[in-house]
Amino acid sequence: MIEKIKENEMTSVDSVDYVRGLKGKDSVLIKPDDLPHPNTGSGINAGDIYRGKWYRIAIRTDGSFPFVSPSSGIFNVVNNYNNTPSKSVLFYAFVEGYDNGSYIVELGSSPKKSISKVRVLVTPQKNSYLDVFTNIPGEYNNFIISAACLTGFELQTPEEVSEAIPEGYFVKEVSF
């Protein structure tokens, strides 16, 4: 027989091995790591980035949604303290779904910035790419890129891309 315990008589702990729940009419146990987590539209990635190069940090492909949709998010680009003290830039990026309109706004930064440019590229098929240009002294540095409020965009590990814009692409570039 299960002993009933009042809530004010329970022991407080920092973690548990299992959580009790209901599945239909059955009482079940599930490990906390196996609980479903909603997609809150956020993410974090890290990678080595070299000075003076463009890197793709987020994408929205036609497969992201069943229809052409806008892409947006708040992005924070920070270098780890490897070759130079940490620096950061926080910005918002938005791309319209059907038109080529886009907006990039700096929300804040450290006195010296980890990136000097941000650009949004839109392909003729309406796929969107978000690229950043680094200006950290030294040959390379490890960067942490976090994002919140993602709609459409998917954060990715930084991937070096060409400075050249492919023919037929729309581009919006902003310098910080």
C-alpha positions as CSV (number, residue, x, y, z in Angstrom):
1,M,0.0,0.0,0.0
2,I,1.3,3.5,-0.9
3,E,1.8,5.8,2.0
4,K,0.3,9.2,1.5
5,I,2.7,12.1,2.4
6,K,1.6,15.7,2.8
7,E,3.5,18.2,0.7
8,N,4.9,20.1,3.7
9,E,6.4,16.8,4.9
10,M,8.3,16.1,1.7
11,T,12.1,16.4,1.5
12,S,13.5,19.0,-0.9
13,V,16.2,17.7,-3.3
14,D,18.1,19.1,-6.3
15,S,17.5,16.2,-8.6
16,V,15.4,13.0,-8.9
17,D,15.9,9.7,-10.6
18,Y,12.3,9.4,-11.8
19,V,9.1,11.5,-12.1
20,R,5.7,9.9,-11.6
21,G,3.0,10.7,-14.2
22,L,-0.1,9.4,-15.9
23,K,-0.3,7.7,-19.3
24,G,-4.0,7.1,-19.9
25,K,-5.2,5.5,-16.7
26,D,-1.8,4.0,-15.8
27,S,0.7,5.5,-13.3
28,V,4.1,5.5,-14.9
29,L,7.7,6.6,-14.1
30,I,9.9,8.5,-16.5
31,K,13.5,9.8,-16.2
32,P,13.7,13.6,-16.1
33,D,16.0,13.6,-19.2
34,D,13.4,11.7,-21.2
35,L,10.7,14.3,-20.5
36,P,9.6,16.1,-23.7
37,H,11.0,19.5,-24.0
38,P,9.2,22.1,-26.1
39,N,11.1,23.9,-28.8
40,T,11.4,27.4,-27.3
41,G,13.1,28.8,-30.4
42,S,16.5,29.0,-29.0
43,G,20.0,27.4,-29.3
44,I,23.7,27.7,-28.6
45,N,26.6,26.7,-30.8
46,A,30.4,27.1,-30.7
47,G,33.2,26.9,-33.2
48,D,36.6,28.2,-34.2
49,I,36.3,31.3,-36.3
50,Y,39.2,33.0,-38.1
51,R,39.7,36.8,-38.3
52,G,38.5,38.6,-41.4
53,K,36.2,35.9,-42.7
54,W,32.5,35.5,-43.2
55,Y,30.7,32.7,-41.3
56,R,27.1,31.4,-41.7
57,I,25.5,31.0,-38.3
58,A,21.8,30.4,-39.1
59,I,19.7,29.2,-42.0
60,R,16.1,29.0,-43.0
61,T,15.4,26.6,-45.8
62,D,12.1,26.0,-47.5
63,G,11.8,22.8,-45.4
64,S,11.7,24.7,-42.2
65,F,8.0,25.4,-42.6
66,P,5.4,24.0,-45.0
67,F,5.1,27.5,-46.5
68,V,7.3,30.5,-47.2
69,S,7.5,32.3,-43.9
70,P,9.5,35.0,-42.2
71,S,12.7,34.3,-40.3
72,S,13.8,36.2,-37.2
73,G,15.8,35.9,-34.0
74,I,17.9,37.6,-31.4
75,F,21.6,36.5,-31.8
76,N,24.5,36.9,-29.4
77,V,28.0,36.4,-30.8
78,V,30.8,36.1,-28.2
79,N,34.4,35.1,-28.5
80,N,35.8,32.8,-25.8
81,Y,39.0,34.2,-24.1
82,N,41.6,32.4,-26.3
83,N,43.7,34.9,-28.1
84,T,42.0,38.1,-26.9
85,P,39.7,39.2,-24.1
86,S,36.0,38.3,-24.7
87,K,33.9,40.6,-26.7
88,S,30.2,40.4,-27.7
89,V,27.5,41.7,-30.1
90,L,23.8,41.2,-29.5
91,F,21.6,41.9,-32.6
92,Y,18.1,41.2,-34.0
93,A,17.7,39.9,-37.6
94,F,14.4,39.7,-39.6
95,V,13.7,38.5,-43.1
96,E,10.3,38.7,-44.7
97,G,8.8,35.6,-46.2
98,Y,7.6,36.6,-49.6
99,D,9.4,39.9,-50.2
100,N,13.2,40.6,-49.9
101,G,12.8,43.0,-47.0
102,S,15.1,42.4,-44.1
103,Y,16.2,44.2,-41.0
104,I,19.3,43.9,-38.8
105,V,19.5,46.0,-35.6
106,E,22.3,46.0,-33.0
107,L,20.8,45.7,-29.6
108,G,24.0,46.0,-27.6
109,S,27.7,45.2,-27.5
110,S,30.9,45.2,-25.4
111,P,33.1,48.3,-26.0
112,K,35.1,46.4,-28.6
113,K,33.0,44.1,-30.8
114,S,33.4,40.4,-31.7
115,I,32.0,40.9,-35.2
116,S,31.9,44.0,-37.5
117,K,29.3,43.1,-40.1
118,V,26.1,41.0,-40.3
119,R,24.3,40.1,-43.6
120,V,21.2,38.4,-44.6
121,L,21.0,36.6,-47.9
122,V,17.8,35.4,-49.6
123,T,18.0,33.0,-52.5
124,P,15.6,33.0,-55.5
125,Q,13.9,30.1,-53.8
126,K,13.3,32.3,-50.7
127,N,15.8,30.4,-48.5
128,S,17.5,32.7,-45.9
129,Y,21.0,32.7,-44.6
130,L,22.5,34.8,-41.7
131,D,26.2,35.5,-41.9
132,V,28.7,37.4,-39.6
133,F,32.1,38.9,-40.4
134,T,34.7,38.7,-37.6
135,N,37.1,41.3,-36.5
136,I,38.8,39.7,-33.5
137,P,42.6,40.3,-33.3
138,G,44.7,37.2,-33.6
139,E,44.6,34.4,-36.1
140,Y,41.5,32.6,-34.7
141,N,39.3,32.4,-31.7
142,N,36.6,30.1,-30.4
143,F,33.2,31.7,-30.6
144,I,29.9,31.0,-28.8
145,I,26.8,31.9,-30.7
146,S,23.5,31.8,-28.9
147,A,20.0,32.7,-30.2
148,A,16.6,33.3,-28.8
149,C,13.1,33.9,-30.2
150,L,14.0,32.0,-33.3
151,T,11.2,31.9,-36.0
152,G,12.2,30.1,-39.2
153,F,15.9,30.4,-38.6
154,E,17.9,27.4,-37.4
155,L,21.1,28.0,-35.6
156,Q,24.1,26.1,-37.0
157,T,27.8,25.6,-36.2
158,P,29.7,28.4,-37.8
159,E,30.6,27.6,-41.4
160,E,33.0,29.7,-43.4
161,V,31.4,31.2,-46.6
162,S,32.6,33.3,-49.4
163,E,32.4,37.1,-49.3
164,A,31.0,37.0,-52.9
165,I,27.2,37.1,-53.2
166,P,25.9,34.5,-55.6
167,E,24.0,35.9,-58.7
168,G,20.3,36.3,-58.1
169,Y,20.6,36.5,-54.3
170,F,19.2,39.5,-52.4
171,V,21.5,40.8,-49.6
172,K,21.1,43.2,-46.7
173,E,24.4,44.0,-44.9
174,V,24.9,46.1,-41.8
175,S,28.2,47.2,-40.3
176,F,28.6,47.6,-36.5
